Amino acid sequence: MAKSDKNAAIAELTGKFRESGAAVLTEYRGLTVAQLTQLRNDLREHATYAVVKNTLTERAAAEAGVTAFDGQLVGPSAIAFVTGDPVEAAKKLRDFAKANPLLVIKGGVLDGKPLSAEEITKLASLESREVLLAKLAGAMNASLSQAVYLFAAPLSQTARVVDALRAKVETEGPAAPADEAPAAAADEASTTDVAEGGDEN
C-alpha cells in the first residue's frame, strides 16, 4: 500500500473512532464472505462493520486517543463502529456470535471507556434506549396522573363537605353565631328564673 493510501486509511479510521459513541473489536477468522455480509446487514441500523488492518488501526486508535485495543489487534480483525444504540449493536453482535461461534468479541470502547468482552455481553443484556425511554415516559405519565389525583382529591372532598353543610343548613336552619349563642342561652335562663320566681310569689 502506498504511503498516501496508508495515510488516507488511517485518517478514515481515526474519523470513525472519533465519530462513534462506541466501537467493538472482533476476530472473524473462518467466517465466510456471506456471513460477514449478513453481520454487516444485521448491524446496519446501529453500526458499520469494517475489516481493518491491525497496524493502521493501531495508529488510528492512537491518534483518536483510544487505548482500549492496545495489544488486542492481532489476527484477522474487524471493528463495529457504533453510531446508533450501543445496546442494540451489542445485542446484534452477541446473537450473531451465538449462531456463528467463529466470531470472537475481543473488547470494545464506550464513551472513551474500555470494555472487556464480558462487559459487552452484559451491555447486550440491557434494555434498549427506546425501551428505557418508553418506560421513563410511562413512569412520568403515572406520576403526573398521581399528581393530578392528589391535587383533585382535596378539592372534591371540600366540595362534598360544603354540599353536606348546605344540606344541613337547609334542613335545620342556620346555626346561631358563636358569640350570640351564650347570650341567647343567658337570656333564656333569666326568663326562666323570673317566671319561676313569679310563681313562688
PAVEX-149240 format. One line per field, with one value per residue (C-alpha): x, y, z. Coordinates in steps of 0.1 Angstrom, whole numbers, m for minus. Example, Ala and Ser with C-alpha at 12.3 -4.5 7.8 and 13.67 -1.06 7.14 Angstrom:
% residues 2
X: c(123 137)
Y: c(m45 m11)
Z: c(78 71)
% end
This chain:
% residues 201
X: c(0 14 22 m6 m31 m20 m23 m58 m68 m55 m74 m106 m102 m94 m125 m146 m132 m139 m174 m185 m200 m187 m166 m163 m132 m138 m119 m136 m112 m130 m162 m173 m179 m216 m215 m197 m222 m250 m234 m230 m267 m277 m257 m266 m291 m267 m231 m208 m187 m153 m125 m93 m56 m41 m10 m31 m58 m32 m21 m56 m67 m36 m45 m81 m70 m84 m63 m89 m75 m38 m23 m55 m51 m38 m52 m79 m97 m129 m145 m181 m181 m213 m231 m266 m278 m248 m270 m287 m253 m241 m272 m267 m230 m239 m267 m245 m216 m240 m251 m216 m191 m162 m169 m149 m158 m124 m133 m146 m148 m179 m178 m140 m140 m126 m150 m140 m158 m177 m188 m200 m221 m236 m243 m262 m284 m296 m328 m325 m327 m361 m375 m359 m374 m408 m406 m395 m423 m448 m434 m437 m473 m481 m465 m485 m517 m509 m502 m535 m553 m536 m545 m580 m588 m588 m609 m635 m635 m640 m669 m686 m681 m696 m726 m732 m731 m755 m779 m777 m785 m815 m828 m821 m819 m789 m769 m766 m733 m708 m708 m745 m752 m741 m761 m792 m788 m783 m815 m834 m821 m831 m866 m869 m857 m881 m910 m902 m898 m932 m948 m933 m948)
Y: c(0 34 58 82 54 44 79 82 49 60 93 75 51 80 98 67 63 100 99 67 66 30 5 m33 m52 m87 m115 m131 m159 m187 m167 m166 m135 m143 m145 m111 m96 m109 m94 m60 m61 m70 m41 m16 5 9 4 0 m32 m28 m53 m34 m37 m40 m17 11 7 9 43 55 45 63 94 93 87 52 28 1 m20 m18 m53 m68 m60 m94 m119 m110 m80 m62 m34 m24 14 22 54 43 25 7 m18 m28 m32 m53 m75 m80 m90 m113 m130 m134 m148 m174 m185 m183 m192 m183 m146 m137 m105 m93 m60 m25 11 31 68 66 38 4 m26 m62 m90 m98 m62 m61 m93 m75 m45 m67 m79 m43 m28 m7 31 31 7 27 59 43 31 66 82 57 64 102 98 77 104 131 112 107 144 153 129 143 179 170 148 177 198 171 164 201 202 173 189 222 203 185 217 233 204 206 243 238 211 225 262 285 279 309 327 316 349 352 317 322 354 337 310 335 354 321 313 347 345 310 323 353 330 306 335 349 315 314 349)
Z: c(0 m10 18 7 7 42 55 39 55 89 86 77 107 130 119 126 161 168 153 170 205 208 190 193 182 168 152 123 114 95 87 50 30 31 69 71 48 70 101 83 74 109 123 96 117 146 134 104 104 88 83 93 90 125 121 105 132 159 146 140 175 190 170 182 218 220 242 246 218 228 225 210 174 163 138 113 129 122 142 146 148 167 158 169 200 216 234 202 185 213 211 174 178 207 188 157 178 193 159 144 171 148 155 186 205 219 236 230 240 251 255 258 284 277 278 281 262 293 298 262 269 299 278 254 282 290 276 246 247 231 257 286 272 268 305 316 297 313 347 341 329 360 382 365 369 406 410 393 416 447 437 427 457 483 460 456 493 500 476 494 528 515 500 533 553 528 532 569 570 547 570 604 597 602 633 658 656 681 700 701 713 750 752 739 764 793 782 782 817 831 817 832 866 865 856 884 909 899 905 940 949)
% end
